[in-house]
């Protein structure tokens, strides 16, 4: 049993390995661990060169920790070897796998070890990584004088266990060292809270926080920089004493650390991001990093934003004169300290904000009073704009309203008196800016329009106006919240930051002004609706009360349009389907410079202006400068800048007219007024067409009445002639049966036969006179003018009224009749004279004398009568007066009476058709005078 417990010679390596591994597990001193490993390797393995180097991750190099060499010079075992790309040692570190080198003296990648191997006579070499937890902690080099050595599997296993144990021990030592080196920010922060409560002043509290940050992070200096939003730069507020001398240049600088110099640094702080600049590492642009380091005279920097409710107040900065990599604990500490700074200054900021809010509320009250009590929206906007610009110390206030085309019209603009106003309209925004505006739910600011990629369509305009910074509030109606109804813009000449108080103030003001504009718009709509209703009512009343005559009706309407629109020229151009040439039918000209040519004739088929007017039921507006020369030549005056045209459309027939309106180029037309005028124009068109049809029907009715009267008179004449001939024939027949002698009977028979033939010829003549009436005057009168002896005409008419005059005991006395030959239609004139004789007979008392005076009309009277006859006129006066002078006196002294019977009006209508006329006068209750004007034959001039 005792022999079994004695170790054998083969068990000796395992005992040594166990002792080494135990030492590696229990020892926490790196030097002892490396020495133990070297002793084991020297004792158990036959290698002439043994070297262990540990890996420095930061500098990417190996530094020697000792070893065994065949010579007495072992200084090279303590040297540091920088790893180069492609080196053999770098390959071991990166790949973490062992490598066997047959002859290291011939290995080009061996670097400095190639020379060392040559000097020591080392050829075959084994390279093992010290690897643990996928990390390389160093390299072990084993060299021999023999060429091409290789470790046996047993040796490889031993080496792996020993070197792996060494790597694991080094890993544990590093972890313990890191844990002991980690800074714990929670303890100093809690201590800071207790000490801050004991300090009465804000400056002392800030100094304390700076000092604690300096003590914890131990940088070269610690500073607090405060942000000036109006001028956009950071100025030094608090720093530790070691940094006072270094920031003198910064404090005396005119602009400090401006945003323009470090825009991405400012943007990072604005969004609450920690900015770190370490050894060759920075999250900022290269030029920004270099500029910040130069301005702050440092090599490494860590800046934490100081914010209250998202508002950037400044930043807490720790600065190092040497390159430095900032640890996570340091980053967390400075972030927490920056929040403590914000908490410390919040009381001071709260007092400031209370004062600002009080001032804001006072200004808001004054703005509300201006909006409520000013008589017009323009006055209210002027007062409100003045108060807003003074309170915010800004340069411009602009209110824009988008239209359907996407352009933005300037509703209101306020700017300094020596600056240009904002041009109107502004061009449409691109799709990106439109989406940006629609997605805004809060007041937006543009600190520098030249640096921000927003409002690109307006950037050039705003740059010309010297506008760099903007506050924008998109206002919309509740019914369409995604579509802005107004844009409220506050502008400043230089880049600046707008704080939350200013944004809230502008948002409230914008809502007040939006309410004003909305109410003003509704009021304007109500006014426009009332004006449209009033215009529609007055237009319909005018159309209802206009003259029935179509020509006078058109003239009245054109005058109404000219008065309604207050235009210098309104014209009615008309044409007919048969004659497609438009002429000026009616025109209203208030300024002679706008008058159209009197002989203007326009081809309807080829004129583009008429074609475009006929193609739409609405008004068409044209600039005169854009019209063809053929149309521009209508307007002689250069004052005519634009014209409106609208065609007179009808439902079933094509339009035969249009209204043309001309005015200056600067004239703006009210859309609501034009829409009402379009409705009234359609009513005018329908009434115009109705009046023309009514006039035509009235004319046809009058013509048919005249035809009926004429044919009735002719029928009476025929009846009277036939009755007379019938009586004559009956008388002849009664004489046939009388007892007379045979000779006398033969003579009487011949006379009766001749008399009968005469009667038949007379009847044939009467019937022949009726033939043209039957064939040529079936539906309308046809006038056949020829010379007529007046005496013959009167005698025939007197013969027809003789029985009637005898019955009423009236006597007709004619004066100066036989010498005149008149010009007219014989049959119609005979009927007219008969009608007049019957009328005067009915109007006269029984037993009176009726005189018929006949004399040529004086030459100075015809123009007053406005007769259309090309011949001189003969005046026939039928009256109870026995003196021509008395009759003529009655014509000048007594007013003309309307013709009281339809027959008289028909007679007047027929007479006027060939240049004559008929008038009726009443001198007393039972005294009348009829004036008959007849054209004389041409040779009697």
ROVO-26376 format. One line per 10 residues: number of its first residue (from 0); their letters; for each residue y negated, x negated, z of C-alpha. Coordinates in steps of 0.1 Angstrom, whole numbers. Layout:
<zaros>
NUM = a = Y:X:Z  ... $
</zaros>
This chain:
<zaros>
0 = xxxxxxxxxx = 0:0:0  -24:-28:8  -18:-44:-26  -26:-11:-44  -62:-11:-29  -70:-46:-41  -90:-46:-73  -74:-61:-104  -91:-86:-127  -95:-58:-154 $
10 = xxxxxxxxxx = -113:-36:-129  -141:-61:-122  -164:-50:-151  -162:-14:-140  -172:-23:-105  -202:-42:-117  -212:-14:-140  -209:11:-111  -231:-10:-89  -257:-13:-116 $
20 = xxxxxxxxxx = -257:24:-123  -261:32:-86  -290:8:-84  -307:24:-114  -302:59:-99  -316:50:-64  -344:25:-72  -379:37:-80  -395:3:-87  -396:-5:-124 $
30 = xxxxxxxxxx = -396:-43:-118  -364:-41:-97  -348:-19:-123  -356:-42:-151  -345:-73:-132  -312:-56:-122  -305:-47:-158  -313:-82:-170  -289:-97:-144  -261:-74:-155 $
40 = xxxxxxxxxx = -266:-82:-192  -266:-119:-185  -235:-117:-163  -213:-93:-183  -223:-103:-219  -224:-136:-237  -258:-134:-254  -281:-164:-256  -314:-143:-258  -320:-111:-238 $
50 = xxxxxxxxxx = -354:-94:-239  -367:-60:-226  -400:-45:-238  -416:-12:-227  -433:11:-252  -471:19:-248  -476:52:-266  -513:52:-265  -517:18:-282  -484:20:-301 $
60 = xxxxxxxxxx = -471:-14:-289  -444:-31:-269  -452:-53:-239  -425:-76:-226  -411:-72:-191  -390:-104:-190  -356:-116:-202  -334:-147:-207  -340:-175:-232  -320:-206:-241 $
70 = xxxxxxxxxx = -350:-228:-235  -373:-233:-206  -404:-218:-223  -402:-180:-215  -438:-170:-219  -431:-151:-251  -409:-128:-231  -441:-114:-214  -462:-110:-246  -474:-77:-261 $
80 = xxxxxxxxxx = -462:-69:-296  -483:-44:-317  -461:-23:-339  -469:-22:-375  -458:3:-401  -424:-7:-415  -416:-31:-387  -380:-33:-374  -391:-27:-339  -412:4:-349 $
90 = xxxxxxxxxx = -381:17:-367  -362:14:-334  -390:32:-315  -393:60:-340  -356:66:-350  -343:59:-314  -311:44:-328  -295:10:-322  -296:-15:-351  -275:-46:-358 $
100 = xxxxxxxxxx = -292:-75:-376  -268:-102:-390  -294:-129:-392  -328:-121:-377  -342:-153:-391  -339:-138:-426  -351:-103:-416  -386:-99:-431  -393:-69:-410  -387:-88:-378 $
110 = xxxxxxxxxx = -423:-99:-377  -431:-123:-348  -394:-123:-336  -384:-140:-369  -404:-171:-359  -391:-169:-323  -355:-166:-335  -359:-196:-358  -373:-217:-329  -344:-207:-306 $
120 = xxxxxxxxxx = -316:-208:-332  -309:-171:-328  -291:-153:-358  -270:-123:-350  -291:-97:-330  -285:-63:-315  -315:-39:-309  -310:-10:-285  -337:17:-277  -344:27:-242 $
130 = xxxxxxxxxx = -341:65:-248  -342:94:-224  -352:131:-229  -359:124:-267  -385:98:-257  -384:61:-263  -395:41:-233  -388:6:-248  -365:-17:-267  -337:-42:-256 $
140 = xxxxxxxxxx = -331:-72:-278  -297:-91:-275  -295:-123:-297  -267:-148:-304  -264:-183:-321  -236:-168:-343  -243:-151:-375  -233:-114:-380  -222:-105:-344  -214:-69:-336 $
150 = xxxxxxxxxx = -207:-52:-303  -172:-39:-297  -169:-2:-289  -163:-11:-253  -195:-33:-251  -214:-6:-269  -204:20:-243  -213:-3:-215  -247:-11:-230  -254:26:-237 $
160 = xxxxxxxxxx = -246:35:-201  -267:7:-186  -297:10:-209  -295:48:-208  -296:47:-170  -326:23:-172  -344:47:-195  -336:77:-173  -350:58:-143  -381:49:-162 $
170 = xxxxxxxxxx = -386:85:-172  -383:97:-136  -408:70:-125  -433:81:-153  -429:118:-143  -435:110:-107  -465:89:-116  -480:117:-138  -475:142:-111  -492:120:-86 $
180 = xxxxxxxxxx = -520:112:-111  -527:149:-121  -560:160:-107  -560:193:-88  -592:212:-96  -585:241:-73  -593:223:-41  -627:209:-50  -636:242:-66  -628:261:-34 $
190 = xxxxxxxxxx = -647:235:-14  -677:240:-38  -678:277:-31  -681:271:6  -709:245:1  -728:265:-24  -732:293:0  -750:270:24  -776:258:-2  -807:280:-3 $
200 = xxxxxxxxxx = -823:270:-37  -810:272:-72  -818:236:-80  -798:223:-50  -768:244:-61  -769:231:-96  -773:195:-83  -743:201:-61  -721:214:-90  -732:184:-111 $
210 = xxxxxxxxxx = -723:160:-83  -689:176:-77  -681:175:-114  -691:138:-115  -669:131:-85  -639:149:-99  -639:138:-135  -657:104:-129  -675:102:-162  -705:80:-169 $
220 = xxxxxxxxxx = -729:109:-163  -729:147:-159  -757:169:-172  -766:206:-176  -785:215:-208  -803:248:-211  -807:267:-243  -842:279:-256  -833:309:-279  -867:313:-296 $
230 = xxxxxxxxxx = -869:277:-307  -831:271:-309  -827:239:-291  -811:226:-259  -832:209:-232  -821:189:-202  -822:208:-170  -801:191:-143  -782:157:-143  -768:132:-118 $
240 = xxxxxxxxxx = -790:103:-108  -771:78:-129  -780:97:-161  -817:102:-154  -828:70:-171  -806:76:-202  -819:111:-209  -856:102:-206  -857:99:-244  -841:133:-247 $
250 = xxxxxxxxxx = -865:150:-223  -895:135:-240  -882:145:-274  -901:173:-292  -872:193:-303  -844:183:-280  -809:188:-293  -817:214:-320  -792:239:-334  -801:227:-369 $
260 = xxxxxxxxxx = -788:193:-360  -755:205:-346  -748:240:-360  -710:239:-356  -715:225:-320  -737:255:-313  -713:280:-329  -684:267:-309  -704:271:-277  -716:305:-287 $
270 = xxxxxxxxxx = -681:319:-290  -672:304:-256  -652:274:-269  -649:241:-250  -661:212:-272  -644:178:-266  -652:145:-283  -628:118:-273  -613:85:-286  -614:91:-324 $
280 = xxxxxxxxxx = -609:128:-319  -634:156:-324  -632:193:-334  -666:191:-350  -677:178:-383  -681:140:-386  -718:141:-391  -723:165:-362  -702:143:-339  -721:112:-348 $
290 = xxxxxxxxxx = -754:129:-344  -745:143:-309  -732:110:-297  -763:93:-310  -787:118:-294  -769:118:-261  -762:80:-261  -725:84:-253  -691:76:-268  -671:105:-254 $
300 = xxxxxxxxxx = -682:140:-245  -669:172:-231  -692:203:-231  -684:237:-216  -705:268:-225  -725:285:-198  -725:323:-206  -735:355:-189  -721:387:-206  -716:368:-238 $
310 = xxxxxxxxxx = -751:354:-239  -752:316:-242  -775:301:-215  -766:264:-221  -737:240:-215  -723:217:-189  -717:182:-203  -697:152:-190  -704:120:-210  -686:87:-211 $
320 = xxxxxxxxxx = -700:55:-225  -665:44:-236  -639:63:-258  -619:85:-235  -592:111:-239  -599:141:-216  -570:155:-196  -561:191:-193  -571:192:-157  -605:178:-165 $
330 = xxxxxxxxxx = -610:205:-193  -600:233:-169  -623:219:-142  -653:217:-164  -647:253:-178  -644:266:-143  -675:247:-132  -695:261:-161  -685:296:-150  -697:287:-115 $
340 = xxxxxxxxxx = -730:276:-130  -733:309:-147  -725:327:-115  -751:306:-96  -779:313:-121  -770:349:-126  -792:359:-96  -822:342:-112  -814:357:-146  -810:391:-129 $
350 = xxxxxxxxxx = -845:389:-116  -858:378:-150  -839:406:-167  -852:432:-143  -888:421:-152  -880:421:-189  -864:455:-186  -895:469:-169  -917:456:-197  -893:469:-223 $
360 = xxxxxxxxxx = -893:504:-207  -931:504:-206  -933:495:-243  -906:520:-251  -927:547:-233  -958:538:-253  -937:539:-286  -923:573:-276  -958:585:-270  -970:572:-303 $
370 = xxxxxxxxxx = -941:589:-321  -947:622:-302  -984:625:-304  -995:609:-336  -1003:635:-362  -983:620:-391  -952:599:-393  -972:571:-411  -995:568:-381  -967:569:-357 $
380 = xxxxxxxxxx = -948:542:-376  -980:520:-377  -985:523:-340  -949:518:-331  -946:488:-355  -976:472:-339  -962:476:-304  -928:463:-315  -941:432:-332  -964:423:-303 $
390 = xxxxxxxxxx = -937:428:-277  -911:407:-296  -937:382:-309  -923:387:-344  -939:386:-378  -923:415:-398  -908:450:-394  -892:466:-424  -874:499:-427  -852:503:-458 $
400 = xxxxxxxxxx = -835:534:-472  -806:531:-497  -806:554:-527  -777:566:-549  -780:536:-572  -774:512:-543  -810:499:-542  -830:499:-509  -864:514:-509  -890:502:-484 $
410 = xxxxxxxxxx = -899:532:-462  -922:512:-439  -933:476:-438  -955:458:-413  -965:422:-418  -995:399:-410  -1026:407:-429  -1024:374:-448  -988:379:-459  -973:397:-488 $
420 = xxxxxxxxxx = -955:430:-481  -918:433:-488  -912:443:-524  -896:476:-531  -870:484:-541  -846:456:-530  -816:450:-552  -781:464:-542  -760:444:-518  -728:428:-529 $
430 = xxxxxxxxxx = -694:442:-517  -690:418:-489  -724:426:-474  -718:463:-478  -685:461:-459  -703:439:-433  -729:466:-428  -704:495:-427  -683:477:-401  -712:470:-377 $
440 = xxxxxxxxxx = -711:490:-345  -738:469:-327  -771:453:-334  -765:423:-357  -786:392:-359  -790:365:-385  -803:334:-368  -809:315:-400  -805:333:-433  -804:300:-453 $
450 = xxxxxxxxxx = -774:288:-432  -756:321:-428  -736:335:-458  -750:370:-454  -774:392:-475  -771:369:-505  -788:394:-528  -819:394:-506  -819:358:-496  -843:347:-523 $
460 = xxxxxxxxxx = -867:375:-516  -867:368:-479  -872:331:-485  -902:338:-506  -916:360:-477  -909:331:-453  -883:351:-433  -856:330:-417  -843:350:-388  -834:388:-388 $
470 = xxxxxxxxxx = -823:415:-364  -806:443:-383  -797:477:-371  -778:500:-395  -787:536:-388  -767:565:-401  -764:603:-397  -736:616:-375  -720:634:-405  -715:601:-423 $
480 = xxxxxxxxxx = -714:573:-398  -701:547:-423  -729:552:-448  -762:538:-436  -792:561:-440  -817:535:-429  -818:497:-422  -841:486:-394  -851:449:-399  -870:427:-375 $
490 = xxxxxxxxxx = -879:394:-390  -892:360:-378  -906:331:-398  -884:304:-382  -848:303:-371  -842:317:-336  -817:334:-314  -822:370:-302  -810:376:-267  -793:407:-254 $
500 = xxxxxxxxxx = -825:422:-240  -842:419:-273  -812:433:-292  -810:463:-267  -847:469:-270  -846:469:-308  -816:491:-308  -833:517:-286  -865:515:-307  -845:518:-339 $
510 = xxxxxxxxxx = -829:550:-326  -863:564:-317  -877:556:-352  -845:569:-368  -851:602:-350  -887:602:-362  -876:595:-398  -848:621:-396  -872:647:-383  -898:637:-408 $
520 = xxxxxxxxxx = -872:639:-436  -861:673:-425  -898:684:-423  -904:670:-458  -873:688:-470  -886:720:-454  -920:714:-470  -904:708:-504  -883:739:-500  -913:759:-490 $
530 = xxxxxxxxxx = -933:745:-519  -904:751:-543  -901:787:-530  -939:792:-533  -939:777:-568  -910:798:-578  -927:829:-564  -960:822:-580  -944:813:-613  -924:845:-614 $
540 = xxxxxxxxxx = -955:865:-605  -974:848:-632  -947:855:-658  -945:891:-646  -983:896:-649  -988:876:-681  -1001:893:-712  -975:912:-732  -987:896:-765  -964:866:-771 $
550 = xxxxxxxxxx = -991:843:-782  -1013:850:-752  -982:849:-730  -974:814:-743  -1010:803:-737  -1010:817:-702  -977:798:-694  -989:765:-707  -1021:768:-687  -1001:776:-656 $
560 = xxxxxxxxxx = -979:745:-661  -1009:723:-666  -1025:736:-635  -993:733:-615  -986:697:-624  -1022:687:-627  -1015:671:-660  -1041:662:-686  -1019:674:-715  -993:702:-718 $
570 = xxxxxxxxxx = -983:714:-752  -958:739:-767  -941:728:-799  -923:755:-818  -904:758:-851  -882:784:-867  -846:782:-879  -858:787:-915  -885:760:-913  -873:730:-892 $
580 = xxxxxxxxxx = -908:715:-888  -923:716:-853  -960:723:-849  -983:726:-819  -983:763:-810  -1003:762:-778  -1019:733:-759  -1037:728:-726  -1059:697:-725  -1080:689:-695 $
590 = xxxxxxxxxx = -1089:654:-708  -1099:650:-745  -1085:615:-745  -1050:630:-743  -1054:655:-771  -1027:657:-798  -1035:655:-835  -1044:691:-847  -1023:688:-878  -992:674:-860 $
600 = xxxxxxxxxx = -960:682:-879  -926:669:-866  -893:670:-883  -868:686:-860  -838:672:-878  -848:635:-876  -869:632:-844  -850:615:-815  -873:629:-789  -864:665:-799 $
610 = xxxxxxxxxx = -827:657:-802  -825:643:-767  -845:673:-753  -821:697:-771  -791:678:-756  -799:686:-720  -811:716:-701  -833:694:-678  -865:675:-681  -863:642:-700 $
620 = xxxxxxxxxx = -888:615:-690  -899:588:-715  -921:559:-712  -944:559:-742  -940:521:-747  -903:526:-752  -906:553:-778  -904:546:-816  -936:540:-835  -932:574:-853 $
630 = xxxxxxxxxx = -935:592:-819  -960:568:-803  -985:575:-831  -989:611:-818  -1007:598:-788  -1039:581:-798  -1051:574:-762  -1037:543:-744  -1040:562:-712  -1008:582:-720 $
640 = xxxxxxxxxx = -981:563:-703  -952:587:-699  -942:621:-712  -918:649:-700  -901:672:-724  -878:702:-719  -863:724:-746  -866:762:-745  -828:768:-745  -815:803:-752 $
650 = xxxxxxxxxx = -780:817:-745  -769:828:-779  -793:812:-803  -805:776:-808  -838:765:-792  -869:769:-813  -894:752:-791  -900:726:-764  -927:719:-738  -943:685:-738 $
660 = xxxxxxxxxx = -961:671:-708  -981:638:-708  -997:618:-680  -1005:583:-669  -979:556:-665  -983:556:-627  -975:593:-623  -945:601:-602  -928:634:-606  -914:655:-577 $
670 = xxxxxxxxxx = -878:662:-583  -879:694:-563  -909:706:-583  -893:698:-616  -861:716:-607  -881:747:-599  -901:743:-631  -868:741:-650  -858:775:-636  -892:789:-644 $
680 = xxxxxxxxxx = -891:774:-679  -858:792:-685  -874:825:-673  -903:818:-696  -879:812:-725  -861:844:-719  -893:864:-715  -908:847:-745  -878:856:-766  -879:892:-752 $
690 = xxxxxxxxxx = -916:896:-760  -911:883:-795  -882:907:-800  -902:935:-784  -932:927:-807  -909:928:-837  -893:961:-825  -927:975:-818  -939:965:-852  -908:980:-868 $
700 = xxxxxxxxxx = -914:1012:-848  -950:1013:-859  -940:1007:-894  -914:1035:-892  -940:1058:-876  -964:1050:-904  -937:1055:-930  -928:1088:-914  -964:1099:-912  -970:1089:-948 $
710 = xxxxxxxxxx = -939:1105:-961  -947:1137:-941  -981:1138:-957  -966:1132:-991  -941:1159:-984  -969:1183:-974  -988:1174:-1006  -956:1180:-1026  -950:1212:-1008  -986:1224:-1015 $
720 = xxxxxxxxxx = -984:1214:-1051  -950:1231:-1056  -963:1262:-1038  -994:1263:-1060  -974:1259:-1092  -949:1285:-1079  -977:1310:-1073  -991:1302:-1108  -957:1309:-1123  -953:1341:-1104 $
730 = xxxxxxxxxx = -988:1351:-1116  -978:1344:-1152  -946:1364:-1149  -965:1394:-1134  -988:1394:-1165  -958:1397:-1189  -951:1433:-1179  -987:1446:-1184  -992:1474:-1211  -1013:1457:-1238 $
740 = xxxxxxxxxx = -1014:1458:-1275  -989:1439:-1296  -1014:1414:-1310  -1028:1407:-1277  -993:1405:-1263  -984:1378:-1288  -1016:1358:-1279  -1009:1361:-1242  -974:1350:-1247  -985:1318:-1264 $
750 = xxxxxxxxxx = -1011:1312:-1237  -985:1318:-1210  -961:1294:-1226  -988:1267:-1228  -998:1274:-1192  -962:1271:-1181  -959:1238:-1200  -990:1226:-1182  -976:1235:-1148  -943:1218:-1156 $
760 = xxxxxxxxxx = -962:1186:-1167  -982:1188:-1135  -950:1192:-1115  -935:1162:-1134  -966:1142:-1126  -963:1151:-1089  -926:1142:-1089  -933:1110:-1107  -958:1101:-1080  -931:1107:-1054 $
770 = xxxxxxxxxx = -906:1085:-1072  -919:1051:-1059  -919:1065:-1024  -882:1074:-1027  -871:1042:-1044  -895:1015:-1030  -905:1028:-996  -873:1038:-980  -877:1019:-947  -911:1003:-949 $
780 = xxxxxxxxxx = -945:1009:-965  -953:991:-997  -989:987:-1007  -1000:988:-1043  -1037:981:-1045  -1059:992:-1075  -1095:1004:-1081  -1101:1040:-1071  -1131:1062:-1078  -1144:1073:-1045 $
790 = xxxxxxxxxx = -1157:1106:-1057  -1124:1116:-1073  -1105:1107:-1041  -1128:1127:-1020  -1127:1157:-1043  -1089:1158:-1042  -1089:1155:-1004  -1116:1183:-1001  -1095:1206:-1022  -1066:1202:-998 $
800 = xxxxxxxxxx = -1087:1209:-966  -1108:1236:-982  -1087:1265:-968  -1089:1250:-934  -1126:1244:-935  -1132:1279:-948  -1112:1293:-920  -1134:1274:-894  -1166:1280:-913  -1172:1243:-917 $
810 = xxxxxxxxxx = -1193:1228:-945  -1188:1192:-957  -1218:1176:-973  -1213:1142:-990  -1241:1117:-996  -1242:1088:-1021  -1205:1090:-1031  -1203:1090:-1069  -1214:1054:-1076  -1188:1035:-1057 $
820 = xxxxxxxxxx = -1153:1023:-1067  -1131:1012:-1039  -1100:990:-1038  -1068:1003:-1022  -1035:1022:-1024  -1045:1055:-1040  -1018:1078:-1025  -1020:1063:-990  -1058:1063:-990  -1057:1100:-1001 $
830 = xxxxxxxxxx = -1035:1108:-971  -1058:1088:-948  -1089:1106:-959  -1071:1139:-956  -1061:1130:-920  -1097:1121:-912  -1111:1153:-926  -1086:1173:-907  -1093:1154:-875  -1131:1158:-877 $
840 = xxxxxxxxxx = -1126:1194:-885  -1104:1200:-854  -1130:1181:-832  -1160:1200:-846  -1172:1235:-834  -1169:1264:-858  -1198:1269:-882  -1211:1233:-881  -1221:1210:-909  -1201:1178:-914 $
850 = xxxxxxxxxx = -1218:1150:-932  -1201:1121:-950  -1224:1091:-955  -1215:1063:-978  -1232:1029:-980  -1222:992:-985  -1218:973:-952  -1246:949:-944  -1236:912:-948  -1245:903:-912 $
860 = xxxxxxxxxx = -1221:929:-898  -1189:916:-914  -1185:885:-893  -1189:906:-862  -1161:928:-875  -1138:899:-883  -1124:917:-913  -1097:899:-933  -1107:916:-966  -1117:892:-994 $
870 = xxxxxxxxxx = -1138:920:-1008  -1172:935:-997  -1168:965:-975  -1179:1001:-980  -1189:1021:-949  -1180:1058:-948  -1194:1076:-918  -1181:1111:-910  -1203:1129:-884  -1222:1160:-876 $
880 = xxxxxxxxxx = -1254:1140:-877  -1276:1149:-907  -1292:1114:-909  -1277:1080:-919  -1301:1062:-895  -1289:1083:-866  -1253:1075:-875  -1260:1038:-876  -1279:1040:-843  -1248:1056:-828 $
890 = xxxxxxxxxx = -1227:1027:-840  -1249:1002:-821  -1256:1023:-791  -1224:1042:-783  -1192:1024:-772  -1162:1025:-794  -1134:1049:-782  -1097:1044:-786  -1080:1064:-813  -1067:1094:-794 $
900 = xxxxxxxxxx = -1039:1104:-817  -1009:1086:-832  -1019:1097:-867  -1053:1080:-864  -1037:1048:-852  -1013:1048:-881  -1042:1053:-904  -1060:1024:-888  -1029:1002:-891  -1025:1010:-928 $
910 = xxxxxxxxxx = -1061:1003:-935  -1061:970:-918  -1031:959:-938  -1053:956:-969  -1086:947:-952  -1101:980:-942  -1106:995:-907  -1111:1027:-888  -1132:1034:-856  -1139:1064:-836 $
920 = xxxxxxxxxx = -1170:1072:-816  -1179:1100:-792  -1217:1107:-788  -1215:1139:-768  -1189:1162:-755  -1184:1179:-788  -1200:1154:-812  -1179:1127:-828  -1183:1100:-855  -1156:1084:-876 $
930 = xxxxxxxxxx = -1163:1051:-892  -1142:1042:-922  -1144:1007:-938  -1130:1004:-973  -1129:973:-996  -1152:976:-1026  -1140:966:-1060  -1147:929:-1068  -1173:935:-1095  -1195:956:-1071 $
940 = x = -1205:926:-1050 $
</zaros>
